[in-house]
Each structure stands twice: as C-alpha cells, then as structure tokens.
Amino acid sequence: MSKLYELAKILRSKNSGPYEVTMDVLFDNKETYERVKKSQAITKENIARIYNLKDTDIHHLVFFDPALGIKITMAREVSSGSIGDRDVYGAQQHAPLMHIEIDGE
C-alpha cells in the first residue's frame, strides 16, 4: 500500500474562482495513474469525508486520461479573501489528499 503523495508527480491546489478550490493530481507514467484510478480510493464520497464536506460540495471529479491526471473541484468554506479565509490563494488545500492510501503495486 502506498500514500498518494508517494505516487503522484504533482499534487497541488489553487483557486477556481472565489468560491471554489481545484486540486490537481498528476502522474509521470500511465501505470501509476491507472493503479490510482483502479484503486477507487479517489471518489466524491472519500474526498467529501476527508474535507468534512457534503458530497454535493464536490463539484467535479475528473480522471483525465490524456494528461494522466485527476482534477477535483470543491466548494470553499468561505470565499477567497473574506474574513475567516486562511488561504486566500487556495494553495495549501491539497495537503489532506497526500495521505490517501492506494492499494496494489
């Protein structure tokens, strides 16, 4: 079993407008990407659980085969730059994804 951060080449987050954050998980080879995809460890339900959100707050979860990547877009708790916002750029929101466990070799 491996952690997602051990398998991904790039794991990042950024604003997707003032009300959403987008996270990208990119891989440098097809075998690793397919392993993660087939593991079914990355689902709307799992992402919602990790971030303590409702499933409906996960707006997009896309496995994009040509780029060997996964894009996750979710609602922000507070809009970017508002009072109470602790990450105005959304650049630190990918951290909880790092420790998702991926089965297989």
Secondary structure, 3 states (H helix, E strand, C coil): CEEHHHHCCEEEEEECCCCEEEEEEECCCHHHHHHHHHHCCCCHHHHHHHCCCCHHHEEEEEEEHHHCEEEEEEECCCCCCCCCCCCCCCCCCCHHHHHCEECCC
